[in-house]
Amino acid sequence: MQLKGKTAIVTGSGRGLGKAIALKLAQMGANIVLNDIVNSDSIDETAEEFRAAGYNVIVTKGDVRNPDDVKEMVDKAVEAFGSIDILVNNAGITKDKPLAMMSLEDWDDVLDINLKGAFICTKAVAKVMIKQKSGKIINIASVAGVMGNPGQANYSASKAGLIGLTKTTAKELAARNITCNAVAPGLIKSKMTDVLPDKVKEAYLNSIPLKRFGTPEDVANVVGFLASDDSNYVTGQVIHIDGGLVM
Ligand SMILES: NC(=O)c1ccc[n+]([C@@H]2O[C@H](COP(=O)([O-])OP(=O)(O)OC[C@H]3O[C@@H](n4cnc5c(N)ncnc54)[C@H](O)[C@@H]3O)[C@@H](O)[C@H]2O)c1
């Protein structure tokens, strides 16, 4: 129960990696603030599962791109639990297309959610953490932001941007005892990757030294470490969770 008494916001946690991360932090003892878009098909179900397991959880529906929604999320978290100790910027989307066919809308949607959304949440939560003089911010990037990926000009740019945001946040907030790190998952089994064509999945598998796709729990375990005091001397880092795909 390393996170007993701490409060964690996990954006986009209705399903997938965000849900697995929120579950891990709850198992470590944290109070959990679930967030997902208003029309999420799964956030209420997820909250029920957490409550049934005896975890402290609140739900804040809202769009990470909308500063008013994010303010409401932060206010509700502080009102319910008194502090925000951990922020996981997980909400993200893909809109893959070859560069020459990618519309401005495809570009903007992905950059707005994956990068601007993380900035808006970080800015809002940092204000609380600065007053507390403590906090852990964890950004869910991707190997695509490090090595690029055909068809993902928008996505890889958003994740590379998120890595830059991670390093600047780490440098700016270190004096306030706030750390900021990113994880860069490779191919993780999820609804986002289920839709990839089989030949793309096979090509990945051939280039992964550990010869398997990751699980949401593989990602959640590393985020759990970064959220805990065990990582107090780690900041500004990008930890790859990819079976050795990028090294
Ligand atoms: N699945 C992978 O293999 C993989 C690999 C590397 C990185 N990632 C990253 O992990 C994160 C989670 O991915 P996933 O695979 O679980 O995807 P997912 O689509 O299953 O889950 C994403 C969640 O974010 C929510 N969301 C989308 N837009 C939002 C917004 N504007 N505001 C709030 N919530 C919003 C969705 O409703 C959904 O519940 C993403 O940032 C993704 O880029 C995933």
The ligand as an ORCA input file, in Angstrom:
! r2SCAN-3c Opt
* xyz 0 1
  N      -2.268      0.513    -27.009
  C      -1.003      0.684    -27.357
  O      -0.367     -0.190    -27.938
  C      -0.305      1.966    -27.001
  C       1.056      2.071    -27.297
  C       1.716      3.232    -26.970
  C       1.036      4.272    -26.355
  N      -0.298      4.147    -26.102
  C      -0.960      5.287    -25.468
  O      -1.648      4.847    -24.316
  C      -2.788      5.699    -24.093
  C      -4.036      4.833    -23.929
  O      -4.213      4.059    -25.099
  P      -5.214      2.810    -25.197
  O      -4.564      1.843    -26.093
  O      -5.649      2.397    -23.853
  O      -6.421      3.503    -26.004
  P      -8.008      3.408    -25.807
  O      -8.588      4.020    -27.035
  O      -8.408      2.037    -25.429
  O      -8.267      4.360    -24.551
  C      -8.115      5.756    -24.632
  C      -9.131      6.386    -23.700
  O      -8.973      7.819    -23.792
  C     -10.262      8.385    -23.865
  N     -10.209      9.709    -24.509
  C     -10.088      9.968    -25.842
  N     -10.145     11.290    -26.051
  C     -10.285     11.889    -24.846
  C     -10.401     13.230    -24.425
  N     -10.389     14.239    -25.313
  N     -10.559     13.500    -23.099
  C     -10.603     12.479    -22.193
  N     -10.492     11.176    -22.549
  C     -10.339     10.882    -23.852
  C     -11.089      7.392    -24.674
  O     -12.484      7.593    -24.512
  C     -10.577      6.064    -24.115
  O     -11.326      5.641    -22.993
  C      -2.853      6.642    -25.283
  O      -2.240      7.884    -24.940
  C      -2.024      5.929    -26.327
  O      -1.477      6.819    -27.254
  C      -0.994      3.018    -26.414
*
